[in-house]
Amino acid sequence: MELLEKINNKKVKIGIIGLGYVGLPLGLEFAGKGFDVLGFDLDERKIEFLKEGKSYIKHISSEKIKKTVSDGKLRATLDFSKISEMDAIIICVPTPLNEHREPDMSYVEGTAKTIAKYLKKGQLIILESTTYPGTTEDILLPLFEKAEPAGNNGFKVGKDFYLAFSPEREDPNNPKYSTSTIPKVIGGVTQECLKVTKALYDQVIVETVTVSSPRVAEATKLLENIYRSVNIALVNELKMVFDRMDIDIWEVVRAASTKPFGYTPFYPGPGLGGHCIPIDPFYLTWKAREFEINTKFIELAGEINTYQPYYVVERSMEILNKFKKPLNGSKVLILGASYKKDIDDMRESPSLKLIEIFRERCAEVYYSDSYVPKLPKTRRYNYEMESVELTAETVSKYDLIVLSTDHSNFDYKMIAENAKLIIDTRNAFEKNKISSNKIYKA
Ligand SMILES: NC(=O)c1ccc[n+]([C@@H]2O[C@H](COP(=O)([O-])OP(=O)(O)OC[C@H]3O[C@@H](n4cnc5c(N)ncnc54)[C@H](O)[C@@H]3O)[C@@H](O)[C@H]2O)c1
Protein backbone atom coordinates (compact mmCIF):
# COMPACT_ATOMS: atom_id res chain seq x y z
CA MET A 1 0.00 0.00 0.00
CA GLU A 2 1.36 3.40 -1.04
CA LEU A 3 0.32 5.16 2.17
CA LEU A 4 1.98 2.53 4.32
CA GLU A 5 5.20 2.93 2.37
CA LYS A 6 5.07 6.71 2.77
CA ILE A 7 4.54 6.32 6.53
CA ASN A 8 7.44 3.93 6.91
CA ASN A 9 9.71 6.20 4.83
CA LYS A 10 8.61 9.24 6.83
CA LYS A 11 7.39 10.78 3.59
CA VAL A 12 3.82 11.08 4.78
CA LYS A 13 2.46 14.64 5.03
CA ILE A 14 0.45 15.09 8.20
CA GLY A 15 -2.32 17.65 8.61
CA ILE A 16 -3.50 18.46 12.13
CA ILE A 17 -6.86 20.21 12.37
CA GLY A 18 -7.27 22.16 15.64
CA LEU A 19 -4.04 23.41 17.19
CA GLY A 20 -5.01 23.56 20.85
CA TYR A 21 -3.88 21.65 23.93
CA VAL A 22 -4.10 18.37 22.00
CA GLY A 23 -3.27 19.28 18.39
CA LEU A 24 -0.20 21.42 19.01
CA PRO A 25 1.79 18.89 21.12
CA LEU A 26 0.83 16.13 18.67
CA GLY A 27 2.01 18.21 15.71
CA LEU A 28 5.28 19.00 17.49
CA GLU A 29 5.79 15.31 18.21
CA PHE A 30 5.46 14.28 14.55
CA ALA A 31 7.51 17.26 13.37
CA GLY A 32 10.21 16.47 15.93
CA LYS A 33 10.51 12.98 14.46
CA GLY A 34 11.09 14.40 10.98
CA PHE A 35 7.58 14.39 9.51
CA ASP A 36 6.20 17.34 7.54
CA VAL A 37 3.32 18.71 9.57
CA LEU A 38 0.81 21.32 8.49
CA GLY A 39 -1.49 22.65 11.19
CA PHE A 40 -4.95 24.03 10.39
CA ASP A 41 -6.96 26.25 12.71
CA LEU A 42 -9.74 28.83 12.41
CA ASP A 43 -8.02 30.97 15.04
CA GLU A 44 -5.89 33.46 13.12
CA ARG A 45 -4.02 34.46 16.26
CA LYS A 46 -2.70 30.91 16.76
CA ILE A 47 -1.55 30.69 13.15
CA GLU A 48 0.29 34.01 13.49
CA PHE A 49 1.95 32.91 16.74
CA LEU A 50 3.18 29.69 15.15
CA LYS A 51 4.45 31.45 12.05
CA GLU A 52 6.47 33.73 14.34
CA GLY A 53 7.75 30.68 16.24
CA LYS A 54 5.92 31.63 19.43
CA SER A 55 3.95 29.49 21.86
CA TYR A 56 0.47 30.32 23.16
CA ILE A 57 0.35 27.46 25.66
CA LYS A 58 2.19 28.02 28.91
CA HIS A 59 3.78 24.57 29.27
CA ILE A 60 5.00 24.46 25.64
CA SER A 61 8.13 26.54 25.18
CA SER A 62 8.53 29.09 22.38
CA GLU A 63 12.06 27.74 21.78
CA LYS A 64 10.65 24.34 20.89
CA ILE A 65 8.18 25.89 18.46
CA LYS A 66 10.77 28.25 17.00
CA LYS A 67 13.15 25.38 16.32
CA THR A 68 10.50 23.14 14.75
CA VAL A 69 9.15 25.99 12.61
CA SER A 70 12.60 27.11 11.45
CA ASP A 71 13.46 23.49 10.55
CA GLY A 72 10.47 23.78 8.20
CA LYS A 73 8.83 20.73 9.77
CA LEU A 74 5.86 22.51 11.35
CA ARG A 75 3.84 25.01 9.38
CA ALA A 76 0.42 26.46 10.06
CA THR A 77 -2.32 27.76 7.81
CA LEU A 78 -5.86 29.10 7.65
CA ASP A 79 -6.20 27.71 4.12
CA PHE A 80 -8.21 24.50 4.42
CA SER A 81 -7.92 23.71 0.70
CA LYS A 82 -4.42 22.44 1.55
CA ILE A 83 -6.12 19.43 3.15
CA SER A 84 -6.00 17.88 -0.32
CA GLU A 85 -2.18 17.94 -0.17
CA MET A 86 -2.08 15.86 3.05
CA ASP A 87 -1.67 12.10 3.34
CA ALA A 88 -2.94 11.81 6.90
CA ILE A 89 -5.33 14.19 8.62
CA ILE A 90 -5.81 14.18 12.38
CA ILE A 91 -8.83 15.99 13.85
CA CYS A 92 -8.29 17.62 17.27
CA VAL A 93 -11.16 20.13 17.48
CA PRO A 94 -13.23 20.82 20.61
CA THR A 95 -16.18 18.71 21.75
CA PRO A 96 -17.90 20.80 24.43
CA LEU A 97 -21.45 20.58 25.81
CA ASN A 98 -24.11 23.04 24.71
CA GLU A 99 -26.27 25.06 27.11
CA HIS A 100 -28.56 22.03 27.56
CA ARG A 101 -25.54 19.92 28.54
CA GLU A 102 -25.81 17.95 25.33
CA PRO A 103 -22.86 17.15 23.01
CA ASP A 104 -21.98 20.07 20.78
CA MET A 105 -20.77 18.25 17.69
CA SER A 106 -20.69 21.35 15.50
CA TYR A 107 -16.85 21.56 15.50
CA VAL A 108 -16.38 17.90 14.56
CA GLU A 109 -19.15 18.00 11.96
CA GLY A 110 -17.92 21.28 10.50
CA THR A 111 -14.39 19.90 10.21
CA ALA A 112 -15.59 16.63 8.67
CA LYS A 113 -17.61 18.56 6.06
CA THR A 114 -14.54 20.63 5.18
CA ILE A 115 -12.40 17.49 4.84
CA ALA A 116 -15.08 15.90 2.66
CA LYS A 117 -14.76 18.85 0.30
CA TYR A 118 -11.05 18.21 -0.24
CA LEU A 119 -10.78 14.46 0.38
CA LYS A 120 -8.61 12.63 -2.10
CA LYS A 121 -7.96 8.98 -2.75
CA GLY A 122 -5.54 7.24 -0.39
CA GLN A 123 -5.91 9.67 2.53
CA LEU A 124 -6.11 8.60 6.17
CA ILE A 125 -8.38 10.51 8.56
CA ILE A 126 -8.19 10.04 12.31
CA LEU A 127 -10.54 11.59 14.84
CA GLU A 128 -8.91 12.33 18.22
CA SER A 129 -11.58 14.56 19.78
CA THR A 130 -13.33 12.89 22.72
CA THR A 131 -16.85 11.86 21.76
CA TYR A 132 -19.69 9.33 22.22
CA PRO A 133 -19.44 5.81 20.77
CA GLY A 134 -20.58 5.79 17.17
CA THR A 135 -19.37 9.24 16.10
CA THR A 136 -16.68 8.05 13.68
CA GLU A 137 -18.86 5.52 11.91
CA ASP A 138 -22.21 7.34 12.12
CA ILE A 139 -21.15 10.94 11.39
CA LEU A 140 -17.74 10.93 9.69
CA LEU A 141 -17.95 7.80 7.57
CA PRO A 142 -21.11 8.71 5.55
CA LEU A 143 -19.73 12.19 4.88
CA PHE A 144 -16.47 10.83 3.47
CA GLU A 145 -18.11 8.01 1.53
CA LYS A 146 -20.04 10.53 -0.50
CA ALA A 147 -17.33 13.20 -0.50
CA GLU A 148 -17.56 15.65 -3.41
CA PRO A 149 -14.28 14.72 -5.15
CA ALA A 150 -15.41 11.06 -5.26
CA GLY A 151 -18.10 11.77 -7.85
CA ASN A 152 -21.18 9.56 -8.19
CA ASN A 153 -19.50 6.27 -7.36
CA GLY A 154 -18.40 7.47 -3.94
CA PHE A 155 -15.31 6.54 -1.95
CA LYS A 156 -14.95 3.15 -0.30
CA VAL A 157 -13.54 3.05 3.22
CA GLY A 158 -10.52 0.78 3.66
CA LYS A 159 -9.83 1.02 -0.06
CA ASP A 160 -10.15 4.61 -1.32
CA PHE A 161 -9.61 6.22 2.07
CA TYR A 162 -8.91 5.13 5.65
CA LEU A 163 -10.74 6.17 8.80
CA ALA A 164 -10.02 5.59 12.49
CA PHE A 165 -10.62 6.90 15.99
CA SER A 166 -7.79 7.30 18.47
CA PRO A 167 -8.50 9.11 21.73
CA GLU A 168 -6.07 11.62 23.13
CA ARG A 169 -4.74 11.05 26.66
CA GLU A 170 -2.84 14.29 27.05
CA ASP A 171 -2.22 15.36 30.65
CA PRO A 172 -0.95 18.94 30.30
CA ASN A 173 2.24 19.65 32.22
CA ASN A 174 2.59 16.13 33.58
CA PRO A 175 6.39 15.81 34.00
CA LYS A 176 6.24 12.00 33.78
CA TYR A 177 4.12 11.53 30.65
CA SER A 178 3.78 13.44 27.39
CA THR A 179 2.15 12.70 24.02
CA SER A 180 4.81 10.25 22.84
CA THR A 181 5.16 8.28 26.10
CA ILE A 182 1.45 7.57 26.70
CA PRO A 183 0.19 4.35 25.05
CA LYS A 184 -2.41 5.13 22.41
CA VAL A 185 -5.63 3.22 21.76
CA ILE A 186 -6.75 2.95 18.14
CA GLY A 187 -9.81 1.55 16.42
CA GLY A 188 -10.12 1.46 12.63
CA VAL A 189 -13.30 1.19 10.59
CA THR A 190 -11.68 -1.72 8.68
CA GLN A 191 -8.55 -3.82 9.23
CA GLU A 192 -6.74 -1.78 6.55
CA CYS A 193 -7.71 1.44 8.37
CA LEU A 194 -6.35 0.01 11.60
CA LYS A 195 -3.12 -1.10 9.94
CA VAL A 196 -2.23 2.33 8.51
CA THR A 197 -3.28 4.18 11.66
CA LYS A 198 -1.15 1.90 13.82
CA ALA A 199 1.79 2.32 11.45
CA LEU A 200 1.48 6.11 11.71
CA TYR A 201 1.32 6.33 15.50
CA ASP A 202 4.00 3.65 15.89
CA GLN A 203 6.39 6.22 14.40
CA VAL A 204 6.01 8.54 17.39
CA ILE A 205 4.16 6.82 20.25
CA VAL A 206 5.77 4.40 22.67
CA GLU A 207 2.97 1.80 22.38
CA THR A 208 -0.17 1.46 20.30
CA VAL A 209 -3.11 -0.58 21.60
CA THR A 210 -5.44 -1.79 18.88
CA VAL A 211 -9.13 -2.47 19.48
CA SER A 212 -11.78 -3.99 17.24
CA SER A 213 -13.62 -0.83 16.17
CA PRO A 214 -13.73 2.96 16.48
CA ARG A 215 -16.71 2.65 18.88
CA VAL A 216 -14.63 0.56 21.28
CA ALA A 217 -11.89 3.21 21.14
CA GLU A 218 -14.48 5.96 21.69
CA ALA A 219 -15.95 4.06 24.64
CA THR A 220 -12.47 3.45 26.12
CA LYS A 221 -11.82 7.17 26.42
CA LEU A 222 -15.19 7.70 28.08
CA LEU A 223 -14.59 4.87 30.55
CA GLU A 224 -11.28 6.47 31.57
CA ASN A 225 -12.85 9.84 32.25
CA ILE A 226 -16.03 8.50 33.86
CA TYR A 227 -13.85 6.41 36.17
CA ARG A 228 -12.11 9.58 37.31
CA SER A 229 -15.28 11.60 37.69
CA VAL A 230 -16.99 8.88 39.76
CA ASN A 231 -13.98 8.28 42.00
CA ILE A 232 -13.43 11.99 42.58
CA ALA A 233 -17.12 12.28 43.51
CA LEU A 234 -16.78 9.38 45.93
CA VAL A 235 -13.86 10.95 47.73
CA ASN A 236 -15.61 14.33 47.76
CA GLU A 237 -18.65 12.74 49.38
CA LEU A 238 -16.47 11.00 51.95
CA LYS A 239 -14.73 14.31 52.62
CA MET A 240 -18.07 15.84 53.66
CA VAL A 241 -19.06 12.84 55.80
CA PHE A 242 -15.69 12.53 57.52
CA ASP A 243 -15.54 16.24 58.13
CA ARG A 244 -18.72 16.02 60.22
CA MET A 245 -17.07 13.18 62.15
CA ASP A 246 -13.96 15.28 62.67
CA ILE A 247 -11.87 12.92 60.53
CA ASP A 248 -9.41 14.36 58.02
CA ILE A 249 -10.06 12.81 54.56
CA TRP A 250 -6.48 13.54 53.50
CA GLU A 251 -5.10 11.47 56.34
CA VAL A 252 -7.53 8.67 55.50
CA VAL A 253 -6.58 8.65 51.81
CA ARG A 254 -2.90 8.70 52.72
CA ALA A 255 -3.31 5.70 54.99
CA ALA A 256 -5.51 3.79 52.48
CA SER A 257 -2.92 4.40 49.77
CA THR A 258 -0.47 2.13 51.58
CA LYS A 259 -2.58 -0.86 50.49
CA PRO A 260 -0.54 -2.36 47.66
CA PHE A 261 -3.54 -3.73 45.72
CA GLY A 262 -7.20 -2.99 45.06
CA TYR A 263 -7.03 0.71 45.89
CA THR A 264 -6.13 3.74 43.78
CA PRO A 265 -6.06 7.09 45.54
CA PHE A 266 -8.24 9.98 44.36
CA TYR A 267 -8.25 13.35 46.05
CA PRO A 268 -11.01 15.76 47.05
CA GLY A 269 -11.10 19.35 45.85
CA PRO A 270 -13.23 22.44 45.25
CA GLY A 271 -14.93 20.91 42.18
CA LEU A 272 -14.07 19.49 38.80
CA GLY A 273 -12.26 21.52 36.18
CA GLY A 274 -10.73 21.28 32.74
CA HIS A 275 -12.07 20.38 29.37
CA CYS A 276 -12.46 16.65 30.01
CA ILE A 277 -13.69 15.29 33.34
CA PRO A 278 -16.67 17.65 33.87
CA ILE A 279 -17.80 17.25 30.26
CA ASP A 280 -16.96 13.92 28.65
CA PRO A 281 -19.11 11.65 30.89
CA PHE A 282 -22.22 13.50 29.69
CA TYR A 283 -21.47 12.49 26.11
CA LEU A 284 -22.30 8.95 27.18
CA THR A 285 -25.33 10.04 29.23
CA TRP A 286 -26.72 11.66 26.10
CA LYS A 287 -26.05 8.67 23.86
CA ALA A 288 -27.35 6.17 26.45
CA ARG A 289 -30.77 7.91 26.38
CA GLU A 290 -31.17 6.68 22.80
CA PHE A 291 -30.90 3.15 24.23
CA GLU A 292 -33.37 3.97 27.06
CA ILE A 293 -30.71 3.73 29.74
CA ASN A 294 -30.09 6.29 32.50
CA THR A 295 -26.44 6.60 33.44
CA LYS A 296 -27.06 6.90 37.19
CA PHE A 297 -23.43 6.76 38.32
CA ILE A 298 -22.47 9.56 35.93
CA GLU A 299 -25.37 11.76 37.03
CA LEU A 300 -24.73 11.17 40.72
CA ALA A 301 -21.02 11.89 40.35
CA GLY A 302 -21.89 15.06 38.43
CA GLU A 303 -24.26 16.14 41.20
CA ILE A 304 -21.72 15.62 43.99
CA ASN A 305 -18.87 17.22 42.10
CA THR A 306 -21.00 20.21 41.07
CA TYR A 307 -21.92 20.74 44.71
CA GLN A 308 -18.27 21.05 45.86
CA PRO A 309 -17.80 24.82 45.32
CA TYR A 310 -21.04 25.36 47.28
CA TYR A 311 -19.67 23.17 50.05
CA VAL A 312 -16.48 25.24 50.16
CA VAL A 313 -18.50 28.45 50.51
CA GLU A 314 -20.70 26.91 53.22
CA ARG A 315 -17.61 25.85 55.14
CA SER A 316 -16.23 29.35 54.69
CA MET A 317 -19.40 30.81 56.22
CA GLU A 318 -19.19 28.41 59.17
CA ILE A 319 -15.57 29.27 59.86
CA LEU A 320 -16.11 33.01 59.57
CA ASN A 321 -19.13 32.61 61.85
CA LYS A 322 -16.89 31.03 64.49
CA PHE A 323 -15.00 34.30 64.55
CA LYS A 324 -18.21 36.36 64.63
CA LYS A 325 -17.86 37.49 61.05
CA PRO A 326 -20.56 37.35 58.40
CA LEU A 327 -19.57 36.48 54.86
CA ASN A 328 -21.59 39.51 53.74
CA GLY A 329 -19.03 42.29 53.34
CA SER A 330 -16.02 40.06 54.06
CA LYS A 331 -12.98 40.35 51.83
CA VAL A 332 -12.21 36.95 50.32
CA LEU A 333 -9.05 36.16 48.37
CA ILE A 334 -9.08 33.07 46.15
CA LEU A 335 -5.66 31.55 45.57
CA GLY A 336 -5.32 29.95 42.15
CA ALA A 337 -7.59 30.57 39.17
CA SER A 338 -6.66 27.77 36.74
CA TYR A 339 -8.32 24.39 37.20
CA LYS A 340 -5.10 22.55 37.92
CA LYS A 341 -1.77 23.33 39.56
CA ASP A 342 1.06 25.00 37.63
CA ILE A 343 -0.86 25.52 34.37
CA ASP A 344 -2.76 28.48 32.88
CA ASP A 345 -5.79 26.57 31.61
CA MET A 346 -8.99 28.20 32.90
CA ARG A 347 -11.53 25.92 31.25
CA GLU A 348 -14.33 24.94 33.67
CA SER A 349 -12.18 26.07 36.58
CA PRO A 350 -14.01 25.75 39.92
CA SER A 351 -12.36 29.03 41.00
CA LEU A 352 -14.72 30.86 38.64
CA LYS A 353 -17.71 29.21 40.27
CA LEU A 354 -16.33 30.06 43.73
CA ILE A 355 -16.12 33.72 42.75
CA GLU A 356 -19.73 33.60 41.58
CA ILE A 357 -21.08 31.98 44.76
CA PHE A 358 -19.04 34.19 47.10
CA ARG A 359 -20.29 37.24 45.24
CA GLU A 360 -23.89 36.08 45.40
CA ARG A 361 -23.43 35.92 49.16
CA CYS A 362 -22.22 39.52 49.12
CA ALA A 363 -18.52 38.92 49.79
CA GLU A 364 -15.90 41.17 48.20
CA VAL A 365 -13.91 38.73 46.08
CA TYR A 366 -10.33 38.92 44.77
CA TYR A 367 -7.98 36.32 43.33
CA SER A 368 -4.27 35.72 42.89
CA ASP A 369 -2.64 33.57 40.22
CA SER A 370 0.60 34.44 38.45
CA TYR A 371 -0.34 32.12 35.56
CA VAL A 372 -3.58 34.04 34.98
CA PRO A 373 -2.86 37.78 35.31
CA LYS A 374 -6.36 38.65 34.13
CA LEU A 375 -9.47 36.47 34.21
CA PRO A 376 -10.43 35.60 30.65
CA LYS A 377 -13.98 36.04 29.43
CA THR A 378 -15.69 32.65 29.19
CA ARG A 379 -19.06 31.61 27.82
CA ARG A 380 -20.51 31.93 31.33
CA TYR A 381 -18.37 34.50 33.14
CA ASN A 382 -16.98 37.93 32.42
CA TYR A 383 -15.46 39.19 35.67
CA GLU A 384 -12.90 41.69 34.43
CA MET A 385 -10.71 40.92 37.45
CA GLU A 386 -6.93 41.10 37.72
CA SER A 387 -4.67 38.96 39.86
CA VAL A 388 -3.52 40.64 43.06
CA GLU A 389 0.09 40.46 44.13
CA LEU A 390 0.82 38.45 47.25
CA THR A 391 2.86 40.26 49.89
CA ALA A 392 2.75 40.07 53.67
CA GLU A 393 0.85 43.34 53.63
CA THR A 394 -1.76 42.43 51.00
CA VAL A 395 -2.34 38.94 52.42
CA SER A 396 -3.13 40.38 55.86
CA LYS A 397 -5.91 42.57 54.43
CA TYR A 398 -8.33 39.75 53.62
CA ASP A 399 -10.82 38.29 56.07
CA LEU A 400 -10.52 34.91 54.44
CA ILE A 401 -8.13 33.23 52.01
CA VAL A 402 -9.44 30.26 50.05
CA LEU A 403 -6.82 28.01 48.46
CA SER A 404 -8.49 26.71 45.32
CA THR A 405 -5.52 25.69 43.11
CA ASP A 406 -2.32 24.52 44.77
CA HIS A 407 0.26 26.17 42.51
CA SER A 408 3.85 25.38 43.51
CA ASN A 409 4.88 29.03 43.29
CA PHE A 410 2.72 30.23 46.20
CA ASP A 411 4.74 31.22 49.25
CA TYR A 412 2.72 29.06 51.62
CA LYS A 413 4.78 29.99 54.66
CA MET A 414 4.37 33.71 54.08
CA ILE A 415 0.65 33.30 53.41
CA ALA A 416 0.09 31.26 56.58
CA GLU A 417 2.06 33.74 58.66
CA ASN A 418 0.10 36.75 57.47
CA ALA A 419 -3.42 35.55 56.69
CA LYS A 420 -6.29 36.00 59.14
CA LEU A 421 -8.07 32.78 58.17
CA ILE A 422 -7.43 30.15 55.50
CA ILE A 423 -9.65 27.52 53.89
CA ASP A 424 -7.53 24.92 52.15
CA THR A 425 -9.37 22.78 49.58
CA ARG A 426 -6.23 20.90 48.43
CA ASN A 427 -4.37 20.18 51.66
CA ALA A 428 -1.62 22.34 50.19
CA PHE A 429 -0.42 23.90 53.44
CA GLU A 430 0.00 20.55 55.16
CA LYS A 431 1.80 19.19 52.07
CA ASN A 432 4.17 22.15 52.45
CA LYS A 433 4.65 21.19 56.11
CA ILE A 434 2.84 24.24 57.44
CA SER A 435 0.37 23.89 60.23
CA SER A 436 -1.54 26.66 61.95
CA ASN A 437 -4.80 26.95 63.84
CA LYS A 438 -5.86 29.54 61.25
CA ILE A 439 -6.04 26.86 58.54
CA TYR A 440 -9.25 24.90 57.95
CA LYS A 441 -9.90 22.29 55.26
CA ALA A 442 -12.93 22.12 52.99
N1 LIG B 1 -6.96 19.31 26.75
C1 LIG B 1 -6.79 18.06 27.10
O1 LIG B 1 -6.05 17.79 28.03
C2 LIG B 1 -7.50 16.93 26.39
C3 LIG B 1 -7.18 15.62 26.75
C4 LIG B 1 -7.77 14.58 26.09
C5 LIG B 1 -8.72 14.82 25.09
N2 LIG B 1 -9.06 16.09 24.77
C6 LIG B 1 -10.03 16.27 23.71
O2 LIG B 1 -9.35 16.74 22.53
C7 LIG B 1 -10.19 17.64 21.80
C8 LIG B 1 -9.49 18.98 21.63
O3 LIG B 1 -9.26 19.53 22.91
P1 LIG B 1 -8.25 20.71 23.18
O4 LIG B 1 -8.05 20.75 24.66
O5 LIG B 1 -7.05 20.59 22.31
O6 LIG B 1 -9.13 21.95 22.70
P2 LIG B 1 -8.60 23.45 22.39
O7 LIG B 1 -9.79 24.31 22.56
O8 LIG B 1 -7.37 23.73 23.19
O9 LIG B 1 -8.18 23.39 20.88
C9 LIG B 1 -9.05 23.19 19.83
C10 LIG B 1 -8.59 24.02 18.64
O10 LIG B 1 -9.45 23.74 17.55
C11 LIG B 1 -9.67 24.94 16.84
N3 LIG B 1 -10.88 24.76 16.04
C12 LIG B 1 -12.17 24.81 16.40
N4 LIG B 1 -12.95 24.56 15.35
C13 LIG B 1 -12.15 24.33 14.29
C14 LIG B 1 -12.37 24.01 12.93
N5 LIG B 1 -13.60 23.84 12.46
N6 LIG B 1 -11.30 23.89 12.14
C15 LIG B 1 -10.05 24.05 12.62
N7 LIG B 1 -9.78 24.34 13.90
C16 LIG B 1 -10.81 24.47 14.72
C17 LIG B 1 -9.77 25.99 17.92
O11 LIG B 1 -9.53 27.28 17.41
C18 LIG B 1 -8.67 25.52 18.86
O12 LIG B 1 -7.41 26.10 18.54
C19 LIG B 1 -11.50 17.71 22.58
O13 LIG B 1 -12.39 16.76 22.08
C20 LIG B 1 -11.09 17.29 23.98
O14 LIG B 1 -12.15 16.74 24.72
C21 LIG B 1 -8.46 17.15 25.39
The ligand as a Tripos MOL2 file, in Angstrom:
@<TRIPOS>MOLECULE
LIG
   44    48     1     0     0
SMALL
NO_CHARGES

@<TRIPOS>ATOM
      1 N1         -6.9610   19.3100   26.7480 N.am      1 LIG1
      2 C1         -6.7950   18.0620   27.1030 C.2       1 LIG1
      3 O1         -6.0500   17.7920   28.0250 O.2       1 LIG1
      4 C2         -7.5030   16.9280   26.3870 C.ar      1 LIG1
      5 C3         -7.1780   15.6210   26.7470 C.ar      1 LIG1
      6 C4         -7.7750   14.5760   26.0880 C.ar      1 LIG1
      7 C5         -8.7210   14.8180   25.0940 C.ar      1 LIG1
      8 N2         -9.0610   16.0950   24.7700 N.ar      1 LIG1
      9 C6        -10.0340   16.2670   23.7070 C.3       1 LIG1
     10 O2         -9.3530   16.7430   22.5350 O.3       1 LIG1
     11 C7        -10.1920   17.6430   21.8030 C.3       1 LIG1
     12 C8         -9.4940   18.9780   21.6260 C.3       1 LIG1
     13 O3         -9.2640   19.5340   22.9070 O.3       1 LIG1
     14 P1         -8.2450   20.7130   23.1780 P.3       1 LIG1
     15 O4         -8.0540   20.7510   24.6560 O.co2     1 LIG1
     16 O5         -7.0500   20.5920   22.3120 O.co2     1 LIG1
     17 O6         -9.1330   21.9500   22.7030 O.3       1 LIG1
     18 P2         -8.6030   23.4510   22.3940 P.3       1 LIG1
     19 O7         -9.7930   24.3100   22.5570 O.co2     1 LIG1
     20 O8         -7.3700   23.7260   23.1870 O.co2     1 LIG1
     21 O9         -8.1760   23.3880   20.8770 O.3       1 LIG1
     22 C9         -9.0550   23.1910   19.8300 C.3       1 LIG1
     23 C10        -8.5890   24.0210   18.6420 C.3       1 LIG1
     24 O10        -9.4470   23.7380   17.5470 O.3       1 LIG1
     25 C11        -9.6690   24.9390   16.8420 C.3       1 LIG1
     26 N3        -10.8770   24.7640   16.0350 N.ar      1 LIG1
     27 C12       -12.1680   24.8080   16.3960 C.ar      1 LIG1
     28 N4        -12.9520   24.5560   15.3460 N.ar      1 LIG1
     29 C13       -12.1530   24.3310   14.2920 C.ar      1 LIG1
     30 C14       -12.3710   24.0140   12.9250 C.ar      1 LIG1
     31 N5        -13.6000   23.8400   12.4570 N.pl3     1 LIG1
     32 N6        -11.2990   23.8860   12.1360 N.ar      1 LIG1
     33 C15       -10.0480   24.0520   12.6170 C.ar      1 LIG1
     34 N7         -9.7810   24.3390   13.8960 N.ar      1 LIG1
     35 C16       -10.8140   24.4710   14.7220 C.ar      1 LIG1
     36 C17        -9.7730   25.9910   17.9230 C.3       1 LIG1
     37 O11        -9.5350   27.2820   17.4080 O.3       1 LIG1
     38 C18        -8.6680   25.5240   18.8640 C.3       1 LIG1
     39 O12        -7.4130   26.1030   18.5360 O.3       1 LIG1
     40 C19       -11.4990   17.7050   22.5830 C.3       1 LIG1
     41 O13       -12.3920   16.7580   22.0780 O.3       1 LIG1
     42 C20       -11.0880   17.2920   23.9750 C.3       1 LIG1
     43 O14       -12.1550   16.7360   24.7150 O.3       1 LIG1
     44 C21        -8.4560   17.1530   25.3880 C.ar      1 LIG1
@<TRIPOS>BOND
     1     1     2 1
     2     2     3 2
     3     2     4 1
     4     4     5 ar
     5     4    44 ar
     6     5     6 ar
     7     6     7 ar
     8     7     8 ar
     9     8     9 1
    10     8    44 ar
    11     9    10 1
    12     9    42 1
    13    10    11 1
    14    11    12 1
    15    11    40 1
    16    12    13 1
    17    13    14 1
    18    14    15 2
    19    14    16 1
    20    14    17 1
    21    17    18 1
    22    18    19 2
    23    18    20 1
    24    18    21 1
    25    21    22 1
    26    22    23 1
    27    23    24 1
    28    23    38 1
    29    24    25 1
    30    25    26 1
    31    25    36 1
    32    26    27 ar
    33    26    35 ar
    34    27    28 ar
    35    28    29 ar
    36    29    30 ar
    37    29    35 ar
    38    30    31 1
    39    30    32 ar
    40    32    33 ar
    41    33    34 ar
    42    34    35 ar
    43    36    37 1
    44    36    38 1
    45    38    39 1
    46    40    41 1
    47    40    42 1
    48    42    43 1
@<TRIPOS>SUBSTRUCTURE
     1 LIG1         1 GROUP 0 **** ****
